[in-house]
């Protein structure tokens, strides 16, 4: 008999708001800066296919927010920006119904409303590897990665922390940060 694959320790993590970041273990913290940040990266995802999510934050007065996200699965890159602009492998407004992201279908719901408001949701059902959800509300972009298996993210690093322990590990893959600002700058 074999045991069932191990699910994530929480229902997922990601980034949202100004920006609030949620680790795999459910810890929520803030980091305000204007830069490109590694949300999470796993080489073991999809039996070696690979997964990487990067966010870009933008400063507004004395706070910041997530203004775009780029997700790479295998060799494909999917980007979502403020205002609901999306690109697949560099093609703006790519036909998502005729394309995949690393072999996974991308579904879009919503878009620009008659009053100019943008409210869109992109859903990537990665089958047994989990669900990736990107939401856009005007300038704000949020991302949630949930229902994943330990075998796909066991080696993950980035702002979501390590998968099993939830540690905020630096670029050297050994320094563990307690201070979230120091970790963000790292």
C-alpha positions in Angstrom: 0.0 0.0 0.0 1.1 3.6 -0.7 0.2 6.7 1.3 -1.6 9.6 -0.2 0.5 12.6 -1.3 1.0 15.2 1.4 -1.1 18.4 1.0 0.2 21.8 1.9 0.3 22.7 5.6 -2.3 25.4 5.0 -4.7 26.1 2.2 -2.0 28.0 0.4 -0.2 31.3 0.3 0.6 34.2 -1.9 0.4 38.0 -1.9 -2.4 40.6 -1.9 -3.2 44.1 -0.9 -0.5 46.6 0.1 1.3 44.0 0.0 0.4 41.4 2.5 2.4 38.2 2.0 1.3 34.8 3.2 3.7 31.9 3.7 3.0 28.3 3.1 2.6 27.9 6.8 0.0 30.7 7.0 2.1 33.5 8.5 1.1 36.9 7.1 3.5 39.8 7.0 4.0 43.0 5.1 6.9 44.3 3.1 6.8 47.8 1.5 9.2 48.5 -1.2 9.3 49.1 -5.0 11.1 46.2 -6.6 10.8 42.8 -8.2 10.5 40.0 -5.7 10.6 36.3 -5.8 7.3 35.0 -4.4 8.1 31.3 -4.7 10.3 29.1 -6.8 10.4 25.3 -7.0 12.5 23.2 -9.3 10.7 20.0 -8.3 7.3 21.2 -9.3 5.6 18.9 -11.8 8.3 16.2 -11.6 11.0 18.7 -12.7 8.9 21.0 -14.9 9.6 23.9 -12.5 7.5 26.7 -11.1 8.5 30.3 -10.4 6.3 33.3 -9.4 7.7 36.8 -9.2 5.8 39.9 -8.1 6.5 43.6 -8.8 5.6 46.1 -6.2 5.0 49.8 -6.9 5.2 52.7 -4.3 2.3 55.0 -3.8 3.0 57.7 -1.2 4.1 55.8 1.9 2.9 52.4 1.0 3.2 49.9 -1.9 1.1 47.3 -3.7 1.6 44.4 -6.1 1.3 45.8 -9.6 2.1 42.8 -11.6 3.0 39.1 -11.4 4.9 36.8 -13.7 4.6 33.0 -13.5 6.9 30.6 -15.2 5.9 27.0 -15.6 8.3 25.0 -17.7 9.4 27.3 -20.5 6.1 29.3 -20.6 5.7 32.7 -18.9 2.3 34.2 -18.0 2.2 37.9 -16.8 -0.7 39.9 -15.4 -0.4 43.6 -14.8 -2.3 46.4 -13.3 -5.4 47.2 -15.3 -5.9 43.6 -16.3 -3.3 43.4 -19.0 -2.1 39.9 -19.6 0.7 38.4 -21.6 1.6 34.8 -22.5 5.2 34.3 -23.7 5.4 38.0 -24.4 2.2 38.2 -26.5 -0.1 40.8 -25.1 -3.8 39.8 -24.8 -2.9 36.3 -26.0 -5.8 34.0 -26.8 -5.9 32.0 -23.5 -8.4 29.5 -24.9 -5.9 28.4 -27.6 -2.9 28.3 -25.3 -1.6 26.7 -22.2 0.9 27.7 -19.4 3.3 24.8 -19.1 0.5 22.5 -20.3 -2.1 23.9 -17.9 -5.2 25.7 -19.1 -5.6 29.4 -18.1 -9.2 30.7 -17.7 -10.0 34.4 -17.5 -13.2 35.8 -16.0 -14.2 39.4 -16.0 -12.3 42.4 -17.4 -13.0 46.1 -17.9 -16.4 47.3 -16.9 -18.5 50.0 -18.6 -17.6 52.4 -15.8 -13.9 51.9 -16.3 -13.3 49.6 -13.3 -11.2 46.6 -14.0 -12.1 43.4 -12.1 -10.6 40.2 -13.6 -9.7 36.8 -12.3 -7.3 34.3 -13.9 -7.5 30.7 -12.8 -4.9 28.1 -13.6 -6.0 24.6 -12.5 -2.7 22.7 -12.3 -4.6 19.5 -11.7 -3.0 17.5 -8.9 -0.3 20.2 -8.6 -2.8 22.7 -7.2 -4.5 25.9 -8.2 -3.0 29.3 -9.1 -5.4 32.2 -8.9 -4.5 35.8 -10.0 -7.0 38.6 -9.4 -6.9 42.2 -10.6 -8.9 45.1 -9.2 -7.9 48.2 -11.1 -4.2 48.7 -10.2 -4.0 46.0 -7.6 -2.9 42.4 -8.4 -3.1 39.5 -6.0 -2.0 35.9 -6.3 -2.9 32.8 -4.3 -1.4 29.4 -4.7 -3.4 26.6 -3.0 -4.2 22.9 -2.8 -0.6 22.0 -3.7 1.3 18.8 -2.9 4.4 18.7 -0.8 6.3 16.9 -3.5 5.8 19.8 -5.9 6.9 22.6 -3.5 9.2 20.8 -1.0 12.2 22.8 -2.3 10.4 26.1 -2.6 12.2 29.3 -1.7 11.1 33.0 -1.7 8.7 35.3 0.1 6.3 32.4 0.8 9.1 30.8 2.9 10.1 27.1 2.9 7.2 24.7 2.4 7.7 22.4 5.4 9.0 24.8 8.1 7.8 28.1 6.8 11.2 29.6 7.4 12.2 32.9 5.7 15.5 31.7 4.1 17.9 34.1 2.4 19.5 33.7 -1.0 22.4 31.7 0.4 19.8 29.0 1.2 21.0 28.9 4.9 20.4 32.2 6.6 17.0 32.2 8.3 15.5 35.7 8.9 13.2 36.7 11.7 12.9 40.3 10.7 10.6 40.5 7.7 12.0 43.8 6.5 15.5 42.4 6.5 14.2 39.4 4.6 12.4 41.5 2.0 15.5 43.5 1.3 17.5 40.2 1.0 
